[in-house]
């Protein structure tokens, strides 16, 4: 029997597995596709730590599917490139080092937990080490973006993921309004690629 595909949902900066979209995907998979091994790790805001966490979750034999929102989209892009896996990217962060300096040497708290963090300048530099400047398999990526994203400029993602499947909706916000509409199609896309 073939091993179950593993779907890694990667949440955004200071978020957690309790994020709204993560819970929506988890519930949909549990109800409609229990054959998929859904995992949403609680990602560290420290880049090298996150990379180690993610590498440990990559299955050796089973197919790997990726979904990432915001900073999770940055990490999903890195994993997709490294392991030739398909990914669905929701309002992804393209160049986190551009906004990360705002968070350096500031006490940070997770949105859903009491965890606290403090980033240093070297953490900002570390993000660059994980950048995928231009994905080599854009056909295996699907960008979901909304032009009303108040946190990130959606045009950066449109440019970076040229050649990928792109769904760009007018309005909306950084959370991607109505995301649940795309879950069945997203799973189908991952399985096709």
Protein Blocks (a to p, Z undefined) as FASTA:
>chain_A
ZZdddddddddehiafkbmklmmmmmmmmmmmmmbccddddddfbfklmmmmmmmmpcfk
bccddddehjlmmmmmmmmmmnopacddehiafblmlmmmmmgoiacddfkbcbdcdddf
klmmmmmmmpcfbacblmlpccdddfklmkbcfklmmmmmgoiacdddeehifkoghklm
mmmmmmmmmmmZZ
